[in-house]
C-alpha cells in the first residue's frame, strides 16, 4: 500500500492538490480537510514530502481560502447595493 501511494503521488502534485483542496474547503464545506491533512502527513513518511513545507502549504491553503471568502463577502453587498 505504501508503495502505491508513493508511486502515484509525486511531491509537486501532492502540494498542488493539498493547496487546492484546502482552498476549496472554504467554499464547499463538505471537503474533508482532516482527511486531507492526515493523508498529507502520511505522505511525508511514505511519499517523500517535506513536513515543514506540507505544513506551510496547508496553512497557506486555509488562509487563502478564508481570505477569498472574506473578500467575496466584503465586496458582494456593495455590488448588490449598486445594482438597485
ROMARBA-835402 format. One record per residue (C-alpha): residue number from 1; x, y, z. Coordinates in nm, 3 decimals. Example, Ala and Ser with C-alpha at 12.3 -4.5 7.8 and 13.67 -1.06 7.14 Angstrom:
residues 2
 pos       x       y       z
   1   1.230  -0.450   0.780
   2   1.367  -0.106   0.714
END
This chain:
residues 84
 pos       x       y       z
   1   0.000   0.000   0.000
   2   0.280   0.241   0.086
   3   0.448   0.175  -0.249
   4   0.126   0.253  -0.434
   5   0.084   0.584  -0.253
   6   0.441   0.689  -0.314
   7   0.427   0.590  -0.683
   8   0.105   0.783  -0.750
   9   0.183   1.099  -0.556
  10   0.476   1.300  -0.677
  11   0.562   1.582  -0.437
  12   0.468   1.866  -0.672
  13   0.124   1.721  -0.746
  14   0.068   1.642  -0.380
  15   0.143   2.000  -0.274
  16  -0.077   2.142  -0.552
  17  -0.364   1.908  -0.463
  18  -0.328   1.990  -0.094
  19  -0.344   2.363  -0.164
  20  -0.641   2.326  -0.399
  21  -0.844   2.109  -0.162
  22  -0.786   2.339   0.133
  23  -0.882   2.648  -0.066
  24  -1.191   2.465  -0.193
  25  -1.287   2.378   0.165
  26  -1.359   2.745   0.233
  27  -1.623   2.747  -0.041
  28  -1.752   2.387  -0.016
  29  -1.751   2.277   0.348
  30  -1.801   1.908   0.265
  31  -1.434   1.870   0.167
  32  -1.282   1.654   0.445
  33  -0.987   1.871   0.547
  34  -0.885   1.648   0.836
  35  -0.851   1.352   0.600
  36  -0.658   1.566   0.353
  37  -0.411   1.681   0.618
  38  -0.371   1.333   0.769
  39  -0.305   1.189   0.423
  40  -0.051   1.464   0.360
  41   0.114   1.380   0.689
  42   0.130   1.014   0.588
  43   0.285   1.117   0.258
  44   0.563   1.291   0.449
  45   0.662   0.948   0.579
  46   0.584   0.726   0.280
  47   0.578   0.963  -0.017
  48   0.882   1.179   0.035
  49   0.705   1.507   0.113
  50   0.878   1.763   0.332
  51   0.696   1.807   0.664
  52   0.762   2.182   0.715
  53   0.666   2.251   0.354
  54   0.350   2.041   0.390
  55   0.252   2.239   0.700
  56   0.327   2.568   0.523
  57   0.124   2.472   0.214
  58  -0.164   2.359   0.436
  59  -0.162   2.683   0.632
  60  -0.141   2.886   0.311
  61  -0.433   2.697   0.159
  62  -0.656   2.757   0.459
  63  -0.552   3.123   0.478
  64  -0.608   3.190   0.107
  65  -0.946   3.015   0.113
  66  -1.065   3.212   0.415
  67  -0.929   3.536   0.271
  68  -1.107   3.473  -0.060
  69  -1.438   3.418   0.122
  70  -1.382   3.733   0.327
  71  -1.310   3.945   0.020
  72  -1.608   3.796  -0.161
  73  -1.832   3.877   0.135
  74  -1.698   4.230   0.169
  75  -1.748   4.315  -0.198
  76  -2.081   4.138  -0.261
  77  -2.306   4.379  -0.064
  78  -2.151   4.680  -0.239
  79  -2.223   4.529  -0.580
  80  -2.576   4.436  -0.480
  81  -2.648   4.789  -0.349
  82  -2.503   4.946  -0.663
  83  -2.732   4.734  -0.879
  84  -3.051   4.873  -0.723
END
